[in-house]
Amino acid sequence: MVNDTIILKQGEWQANICPRLGGNIVGLTFRGENVLNPLENEELLKSDPCLFGAPVLMPSNRTYEGRFTFEGREYTLPLNEKQNNCHIHGLVMFNRFETISCDENSAVLRFSDRENISYPFPFELKVKYSLTDDGLYSAYELKNIGQGNMPFTFGLHTTFSEPDSFSCPISLCQEKDAHHIPTGRYIPLNEQEQRYALASPSRGVVISGYYLADGNIAHIGEYEYRVSDNFDHWILFNRRGECGFLCVEPQSGGVNGLNIPDGHKVLAPNETICFETFICRACDA
């Protein structure tokens, strides 16, 4: 187990939360079985820090050349995926969150970035995790604490232990080039992607795509992943289908959304938006 974790328990559920690793859910189990891909030791972070639990992404996914323009001014983000000339996934997940409150089955964490450490705009992110007998509820409250408007995209790199089958409510594919940057077109789902929306295996199938949402409930094996309606995209990824996990990532705004006029949201000064998720057993499990 990773050190310095908060352990939440309720009924047959247990969640391990690590404030110093971006407030991430580094473990979620039901009856002792892994629901999310667990971070069993910190050495694993060297391979890919996103592939454990459900790290916060802000801005989410890729920003081409680490640059975007907002209200006539250009902003830059570090190029942390140099092979594709991109900034990827934001830096929020690498920051320590403050623990505001904690009891046996819930915790509230907060990260305040007033110095533009992880993003070019001041913001505060408050996260509440609550375990019930039915599952894990998470709420992410994002607030603009700056003096001007703040553009953003937001996502969760939710990494499930690989299921026998899954379905995710998607309608169109955000077409991408060889460097995983959207071309600006949304195209119909191909035959394989149509199965993602109905029922598809993950193991042995190469899955990697950006999709417009057509609903807010994904089914991952014996579990449901319910997200709030203000998530308008889903990202699916399993690294060639041979690594034992499936990423089902709700996202607000498209990939490279900071460079697309309608691909991101904007918060006015002191404005707040809340994103919610719930992981529970499927009704027929």
VENKA-V511812 format. One record per backbone hydrogen bond with DSSP energy under -1.0 kcal/mol. CO is the residue of the C=O (numbers start at 1). NH is the residue of the N-H. Records with the same first field share a line. If there is no record, write none. Layout:
CO: NH ; NH
This chain:
6: 17
8: 15
10: 13
12: 31
13: 10
14: 29
15: 8
16: 26 ; 27
17: 6
18: 21 ; 23
19: 97
21: 24
24: 18 ; 26
26: 39
27: 16
28: 35 ; 36
29: 14
30: 33
33: 30
35: 161
37: 53
38: 40
41: 44
42: 45
43: 46
44: 47 ; 48
48: 51
53: 159
55: 157
57: 155
61: 89
62: 256
63: 66 ; 87
64: 67
66: 77
68: 75
70: 73
73: 70
75: 68
78: 80
81: 84 ; 86
85: 65
86: 81
87: 63
91: 94
92: 95
95: 22
98: 110
101: 108
104: 9
105: 131
106: 103
107: 129
108: 100 ; 101
109: 127
110: 98
111: 125
113: 123
123: 113
124: 143
125: 111
126: 141
127: 109
128: 139
129: 107
130: 137
135: 132
136: 279
137: 130
138: 277
139: 128
140: 275
141: 126
142: 273
143: 124
144: 270
150: 267
152: 265
154: 252
155: 57
156: 158
158: 248
159: 37
160: 246
165: 221
166: 200
167: 219
168: 170
169: 214
172: 212
173: 175 ; 187
175: 183
177: 180
181: 177
185: 175
187: 173
190: 194
191: 195
193: 197
195: 199
196: 168
200: 166
202: 205
207: 238
209: 236
210: 174
211: 234
212: 171
216: 227
218: 225
219: 167
220: 223
222: 282
223: 220
224: 280
225: 218
226: 278
228: 231
232: 213
233: 251
234: 211
235: 249
236: 209
237: 247
238: 241
241: 204
244: 162
246: 160
247: 237
249: 235
250: 156
251: 233
252: 154
254: 257
256: 259
257: 260
260: 263
265: 152
267: 150
268: 271
271: 144
273: 142
275: 140
276: 228
277: 138
278: 226
279: 136
280: 224
282: 285
